[in-house]
Amino acid sequence: MTPNTQVVLPLNTLFPGLSNYIGPTLGWFTLLHHEGPLAEWSDNVLERIDYINKHKPKDEIDIRLRHIVYFPKGLFPKFDKAYLEYDKARSKYEKACSEYDKARSKYKKASSKYDKKVLAYLKKHIPDCQWNGRELEFNDTKLEFKT
């Protein structure tokens, strides 16, 4: 090689774990985590690369980084379709969870207003009630039921 000869490396648009990566940072990547999933979406793969470099055992870093490969949307159309269906269902699920959390909060607030009345009712029917205000206490006491 003569002093004026330059080595031109191919553009790295697939392997974000290599320092010369110029590909997308948002998209689908393989094996972002050692246990999978095999394909995973990332909003910024460089954050994951940084985390691996800073927090994973030194003897695992090269293998982890070598297995992270970008793959473009549209490469596997059935996969893309399945993901869109999953994403739509997940969105509905998250909305339902949010509605559930709101309803549960309202229920807890309403039920706390009746706790004293419910406890009085319980003690009327179970005079030696083992409720301590937080949980049932289990001991050797023999309880008698009155019908």
Beta strands, then each sheet from edge to edge (+ up, - down):
strand 1: 27-30
strand 2: 39-42
strand 3: 70-71
sheet 1: 2+ 1- 3+
end
